[in-house]
Amino acid sequence: MGFKLSTLGRHVLIEFYGCPSDIIENNKLIEKFMNEAADYSGATIVESVFHHFNPYGVSGAVIIAESHLTIHTWPEYGYASVDVYTCGDSVSPWKAAEYLGEKLQAKQTESFEVPRGMVDKIKQFAEREIEDVQVKPLLEGVK
């Protein structure tokens, strides 16, 4: 017997270790990779904003119609943290994570998924009675 958790969104948190500092220090390259990851995952890009810190490090966000992708880098440690938050099932946050692992040339990747917007709790704590919470259907080929 399987258990199906009905949620509005999926939030994948990824730790990238052992990344070459010249890659994760490059603001333009990081923005390019993050936008490509969003596209590769099937997301619709709305806008992206990235900032290079002095003396080093990059933070940025790609806003997608389905939510967002964010990154923070520590080139001095060869480390980058990424969040990929998607709503519905038309976008695969895991495809974005896989793509970024390759592009950032991480020696080690650790990740996990957090369910967001659990339908049962939305109904339980709503101010008014909610008959049905619309969760977008899973598209063919999206995992």
N, C-alpha and C positions, 0 to 999 in steps of 0.2 A: 504494500500500500504506500503510495507516494504522498508527499506533502507539498502543496502548492501555496506559496505565500504571494498574495496579490498586493502589489505595490504600484505607486505612481512612478517611481524612479529607481535608478541604480547608481550607486556612488562607489567608484573603484579608486582606491588609494594605492599609489605605487611609489616604492622606494627604489631608486636607481643608485647603485654603488659602483665605484671604480670607473667613473666616466672620465674621459680625457678632458682636462681643464680647458684646453683651447676650444673645444666644442661647446661646453656648457657656460663658457665665459662670453660667447659670441651672441649678442643680443639679436642681431638680424637673423642669424642661423636658427636660434631657438624659436623665434617667431615663425620662421618658415616651417620648421619641423612641426610645431604645434598646430599650425593651420593645415598642413598636409595630413597630420594625424586625424584631425576633425573630419576632413574630407574623406580620408580612407575609411573611417568608421561609419560613413553614411550620413554625417551630420550636415546641417545647413548653417554655414557661417554667417553671423550677423555683423560682428566687429571683433577686432583684436587690439589689445593694448599691452605694450611691453616696456619695461624700464630696466636700464643698466645702472647698477649701483657703483659708487666709488668707494673703495678701490676695485671691487669685483662683485660679481653676482648678478643674476637676472631674475626678475619676477614678471609674470605676465598672465594674461587671461585671454582666452578665445571664447567669446560669447556665441553660443549656437542657439538656434531656434528651440532646440531640445534641452538646453541648460548651459553648461560651460565646461571648459578645460582650463586648469590653472597649473602653473609651474613656479618653483622657486629653486634656484641653483646656488650651490656653494662650491665654486671652482677650486678653492683652496683645499677642499676635502674630497673632490671628485664625486660629489653627491648632488642628486637632484630629487626633489619630491614633486609628484604630480597627482592631481585629482582630476578624474573624469566623471562628471555627473551628467547622466542622461535621463530624460523623462520619456516614458513610453518604451516601446520595444523596437522602434524603427532604426535605432542606432546601436552599434555594438561598442560599449566602452572598452571591452577587452581587445578589440581590433586596434583601437587607438593606443592602448598600453603596449601591445606587441610592436606596433610600428615605432613608437618612441624608444623602446628598448634597443631596437636595431640602430636607429639614427643616433642615439646618445652613446652607443657603443658601451653599454653598461656591462661590467664583469659579473655583477650579481643584481638580480631583481627580486623584490619581494612585494607581494600585492594581496589585497583582499577586497571583497565587495561588501558594501553596507546597503541593505534595503532601505529605501527612503519612501515616506508617504504610505505607510501600511494601511491598506483600505479598512481593515477591521477597527483600527484605532481612530481613523478619521471619522468613521461612523459613530464610534463609541463616545468621542469627546466633542462632536459637533454641537453648535448652539441650537441647531434645528435638526429634525429627523431627515436623514439622507437615505433615500431608497437605494440608489445605485451610484457608485463611483465609477466613472468611465476610465478604464485603463486601455490605452491604445493596444490593438491586437499585435501579436508577434508577426513580423513580416517574414516571408519565406527566405531562408538563407542567413538570417541574422541569429547569432548565438549570444 
